[in-house]
Amino acid sequence: MGLTKRRLGEFIERVERRNTDLKYGIDDVRGISNTKEIQPTKADISSRSFDRFQIVASHEFVFNRRTTRMGEKLGLGYNNIGKEFIVTEDYVVFRVADENILLSGYLNLFFRRPEFDRYVRWDSWGSATEFFNWEEMCDVPISIPPISIQQKYVDVYNAMLANQRAYEQGLEDLKLTCDAYIERLRHELPPVAIGEYLIPSDERNTMGLDAGSVRGLSTSKEVISTKANLDSVSVGNYKTFRSGQIAYVPDTSRRGEKISLALNSDNETYLVSSISTIFSTKTDKLLPAYLMIFFSRTEFDRYTRFHSWGSARETFSWDDMCEVKIPIPDIKVQQYIVNIYTVYQLRREINEQLKEQIKDLCPILIKGSLEEAAKE
């Protein structure tokens, strides 16, 4: 049969199915990302009426016509999550007209390629705001292999996706185990101020480290590459950030209601800005990795914002840090919890790698299907 080269509009149809009977409410609202994922909406919809929201059924697509401020990508999602949801009336919902010609799963692979995003940006129109409308979507050129070949490559993708999701579910179970252990400690042990177990450090760059050793501290509690422009900047007064130490930025304003803080878990010595506060712990009583588990919880971000003080700039001081209270069990118990959390973090990194591999697989699968069809 070979390849069928057509306009996408010949194989898709728009769907306008309103939530007029209010069958679905605020918990059913979803958004779409430029990575082609369905996700909880980030918009404030507390005052919205949901009767004009659109229902997205299984195997249907939804996209955001606006392409500006989307990272050069189209916000689009495919409903393969096993249930219906609703989206704002501003979005466009559509489906494949005949699955005997074009599989919705195959079209999902087609949309997930970087080539499609590049095409969308090239074909977007507007002045201050650019749009990729339904008419442009219908004009997208597409080559369609025979249905048997489509199914073969969709099966490969779905198998990898199922494996990743199963792995992710195990990951969430592991996190729940860790969280449950922490909650049990909070109920069984009295909270203790951590100040007596902390050792402040104000060591400057006496080691002669250069700008390449400078690191930043993220609100996601990680050591990151610095975003500062260090051209012609002397780093002699920067603070030394050694392995096993924790550093944080006292300024909590303009940081998304979070505190920038991280543990240096590498075997390297870094430099951080002189405005940072650095400390280690008395490891025979309090493990830094155990302390970081509490620092990484959303409750700690809320605590630091509530206890920050100032006018133009609010800060969480060293005295405030020393007054933080947590349950501190025996060091062996701390190590046990750290071990669980370390496994969780490792598996989370592996899960993100699996997601990237699946994303990178889509253009390969489309290319392979077209090459196979061309040989028939």
C-alpha positions in Angstrom: 0.0 0.0 0.0 2.9 2.4 0.7 2.5 5.9 2.0 -0.5 8.2 1.8 0.5 11.9 1.8 -2.4 14.2 2.7 -3.5 17.2 4.8 -4.2 16.3 8.4 -7.6 18.0 8.1 -8.8 15.1 5.9 -8.5 12.8 8.9 -9.5 14.8 12.0 -12.7 16.5 13.1 -13.3 19.2 15.7 -15.3 18.4 18.8 -17.4 20.9 20.8 -18.9 19.1 23.7 -19.9 21.5 26.5 -20.2 20.7 30.2 -23.7 22.2 30.3 -25.1 19.8 32.8 -22.1 20.4 35.1 -21.3 16.8 35.3 -17.7 17.7 35.8 -16.4 20.3 38.3 -13.2 21.9 39.5 -11.4 18.6 40.3 -11.9 17.5 36.7 -10.3 20.6 35.1 -7.0 19.9 33.3 -4.4 21.9 31.5 -1.9 20.9 28.8 1.9 21.4 28.7 4.2 22.2 25.8 5.7 18.7 26.5 2.4 17.3 25.3 1.2 16.2 28.7 -2.2 16.4 30.5 -1.7 18.0 33.9 -3.6 19.8 36.7 -4.5 23.3 35.6 -2.3 26.1 36.9 -4.9 28.8 36.3 -7.1 30.3 39.1 -10.5 29.0 38.2 -12.1 29.4 41.7 -14.6 31.9 40.3 -15.3 30.3 37.0 -18.5 28.7 35.8 -17.8 25.3 34.3 -20.9 25.0 32.1 -19.0 26.3 29.1 -15.9 24.2 29.7 -15.3 21.5 27.0 -15.3 17.8 27.7 -12.4 15.8 26.4 -13.2 12.1 25.9 -10.8 9.2 25.7 -8.5 9.3 22.6 -9.3 12.9 21.8 -6.8 15.7 21.5 -6.8 19.3 22.9 -4.5 22.2 22.1 -3.9 25.8 23.0 -4.0 28.0 20.0 -1.6 30.5 21.6 2.0 29.7 20.7 3.8 32.8 22.2 5.4 32.4 25.6 5.3 28.6 25.2 9.0 27.9 24.8 8.7 27.6 21.0 6.3 24.7 21.4 2.6 24.0 21.0 0.7 23.2 24.2 -1.1 20.0 23.2 -2.4 16.9 25.0 -3.8 13.4 24.1 -6.3 11.9 26.4 -4.9 8.5 27.1 -5.3 8.8 30.9 -8.3 6.6 31.1 -11.0 9.1 32.0 -12.8 12.2 30.7 -11.8 15.7 31.8 -12.7 19.3 31.0 -10.7 22.2 29.7 -11.4 25.9 29.2 -13.5 27.0 26.2 -10.4 28.7 24.8 -8.8 25.4 23.8 -9.5 23.4 20.7 -10.7 19.8 21.0 -10.6 17.3 18.1 -10.4 13.6 17.3 -9.4 11.3 14.5 -12.4 10.8 12.2 -11.7 7.2 11.2 -9.3 5.0 13.2 -9.3 2.5 10.3 -7.2 5.0 8.4 -5.3 6.9 11.1 -4.8 5.7 14.6 -5.1 8.4 17.3 -2.1 6.8 19.0 0.0 7.2 15.9 -1.1 10.8 15.6 0.1 11.3 19.2 3.6 10.1 18.2 3.5 12.5 15.2 2.7 15.5 17.5 5.4 14.7 20.0 8.2 15.2 17.5 10.4 18.4 17.7 9.8 18.7 13.9 6.1 19.3 14.6 6.8 22.1 17.1 9.1 23.8 14.7 6.4 23.6 12.0 3.9 25.1 14.4 6.1 28.1 15.3 6.8 28.7 11.6 3.1 28.6 10.7 1.9 30.7 13.7 0.3 34.1 13.0 -0.2 37.3 14.9 1.5 40.5 16.2 1.8 40.8 19.9 0.3 37.3 20.3 0.7 34.5 17.8 -1.8 31.8 17.2 -1.9 28.4 15.5 -5.6 28.0 14.8 -7.8 25.0 13.8 -7.4 26.0 10.1 -3.6 25.8 10.4 -3.9 22.4 12.2 -5.9 21.1 9.3 -3.3 22.2 6.8 -0.5 20.2 8.5 1.1 17.8 6.0 1.2 14.2 7.1 2.4 10.9 5.6 0.2 8.0 6.7 1.6 4.4 6.6 -0.8 1.4 6.4 -2.8 0.8 9.6 -0.8 -2.4 10.4 2.5 -0.5 10.4 1.0 2.3 12.5 -0.2 -0.2 15.1 3.2 -1.9 15.2 5.0 1.3 16.2 2.2 2.5 18.5 2.5 -0.8 20.4 6.2 -0.2 20.9 5.6 3.2 22.3 2.7 2.0 24.5 4.8 -0.8 25.9 7.6 1.6 26.9 5.0 4.0 28.3 3.4 1.3 30.4 6.8 0.3 31.8 7.6 3.9 32.8 4.2 4.4 34.4 4.6 1.2 36.4 8.0 2.3 37.5 6.6 5.7 38.5 3.8 4.1 40.5 6.5 2.1 42.5 8.3 5.4 42.9 5.3 7.0 44.5 4.8 4.0 46.8 8.4 4.5 48.0 7.8 8.2 48.7 4.6 7.4 50.6 6.6 4.9 52.8 9.2 7.6 53.5 6.5 10.3 54.3 4.7 7.8 56.5 7.8 7.2 58.5 8.4 10.9 58.9 4.9 11.5 60.1 5.2 8.7 62.6 8.3 10.3 64.1 6.6 13.6 64.3 3.9 12.0 66.5 6.1 9.8 68.5 9.0 12.2 69.3 8.9 15.7 70.7 10.3 18.3 68.2 13.7 19.7 69.1 15.3 23.0 68.0 18.1 22.1 65.6 20.4 25.1 66.6 22.4 23.1 69.1 23.3 20.6 66.4 24.4 23.1 63.7 27.9 24.4 63.1 28.0 27.7 61.1 30.7 28.3 58.6 32.0 31.6 57.1 35.1 30.2 55.3 36.0 32.4 52.3 37.7 31.4 49.1 41.2 30.8 50.5 41.7 27.8 48.2 42.1 29.8 45.1 39.0 28.4 43.4 38.0 30.2 40.2 34.6 31.2 38.8 34.1 27.7 37.4 33.5 26.5 40.9 30.7 28.9 41.6 27.3 27.3 42.2 23.7 28.5 42.8 21.1 27.3 45.2 17.6 26.5 43.9 14.2 26.7 45.4 13.9 23.0 44.5 16.7 22.4 47.1 19.4 21.6 44.6 22.9 22.8 43.9 22.8 24.2 40.4 25.0 26.0 37.9 25.1 29.7 38.7 22.9 32.0 36.6 25.0 35.1 37.5 27.3 36.8 35.0 30.7 36.3 36.5 32.7 38.0 33.7 35.4 40.2 35.4 34.0 39.3 38.8 36.4 38.5 41.6 35.4 35.4 43.6 37.9 35.9 46.3 35.2 36.8 48.8 32.8 34.0 47.8 32.1 31.4 50.5 33.5 27.9 50.4 30.8 25.3 50.2 32.2 21.9 51.2 30.9 18.4 50.8 28.3 17.6 53.5 27.5 21.2 54.2 24.1 22.9 53.7 23.8 26.4 52.3 20.8 28.7 52.0 19.9 32.2 50.8 18.4 34.2 53.7 16.4 36.4 51.3 13.0 34.7 50.8 11.3 37.5 48.9 10.8 37.2 45.1 11.5 33.4 45.2 8.0 32.0 44.6 7.2 31.6 48.3 10.2 29.2 48.7 13.6 29.3 50.2 16.7 28.6 48.1 18.6 25.9 49.9 20.8 22.8 49.2 23.0 20.1 50.6 26.4 19.6 48.9 26.2 15.9 48.4 29.1 15.8 45.9 32.7 15.1 46.8 33.7 18.5 45.4 34.2 21.9 47.1 32.2 24.7 45.5 31.8 28.5 46.0 28.6 30.3 46.7 27.7 33.9 47.0 28.8 35.8 50.1 25.1 36.5 50.9 24.6 32.7 51.5 24.5 31.2 55.0 26.5 27.9 55.3 26.5 25.3 58.1 27.3 21.7 58.8 25.8 19.4 61.5 27.1 17.5 64.4 26.9 14.2 62.5 27.0 12.0 65.6 23.6 13.6 66.6 22.1 14.9 63.3 22.8 13.7 59.8 22.7 16.5 57.2 20.8 14.3 54.7 18.2 13.6 57.4 17.8 17.3 58.0 17.5 17.9 54.2 14.5 15.6 54.1 12.6 18.0 56.4 14.0 21.0 54.5 12.6 19.5 51.2 9.1 19.4 52.5 6.6 22.0 51.4 5.8 22.7 55.1 9.3 24.0 55.6 8.9 26.5 52.7 5.7 27.8 54.3 7.5 27.9 57.7 10.4 30.0 56.3 8.1 32.5 54.6 6.0 32.9 57.7 9.1 33.5 59.8 10.8 35.8 57.4 11.1 39.5 58.4 11.9 42.8 56.7 10.4 45.6 54.7 11.6 45.8 51.1 13.4 42.5 51.5 12.3 39.7 53.8 14.9 37.4 55.3 15.1 34.1 57.2 18.0 34.7 59.5 20.5 32.3 61.1 18.7 32.7 64.5 15.4 31.8 62.7 17.1 28.7 61.3 18.4 27.6 64.7 14.8 27.8 66.1 13.5 25.3 63.6 12.2 22.2 65.4 12.1 18.6 64.1 12.0 15.2 65.7 15.5 13.8 66.1 15.6 10.1 66.6 18.6 7.8 67.2 21.3 8.2 64.5 20.6 4.6 63.2 17.0 5.5 62.6 18.0 8.7 60.8 20.3 6.7 58.6 17.6 4.2 57.8 15.2 7.0 56.7 18.0 8.6 54.7 18.6 5.3 52.9 15.0 5.0 51.9 15.0 8.6 50.7 18.2 8.1 48.8 16.7 5.2 46.9 13.6 7.3 46.2 15.8 10.1 44.8 17.8 7.7 42.6 14.6 6.1 41.3 13.1 9.5 40.6 16.2 10.4 38.5 15.9 7.1 36.6 12.2 7.8 36.0 13.0 11.2 34.5 15.6 9.6 32.3 12.9 7.1 31.1 10.6 9.9 30.3 13.3 11.6 28.2 14.0 8.3 26.4 10.3 7.9 25.5 10.1 11.5 24.3 13.2 11.0 22.1 11.7 7.8 20.8 8.8 9.4 19.0 10.7 10.9 16.0 12.5 7.6 15.7 9.3 5.6 15.6 7.7 7.9 13.0 10.8 7.7 10.8 10.9 4.0 11.1 7.2 3.6 10.2 7.6 5.8 7.2 10.7 3.9 6.0 9.0 0.6 6.4 5.9 1.7 4.6 8.1 3.1 1.7 9.5 -0.4 1.2 6.1 -2.0 0.7 
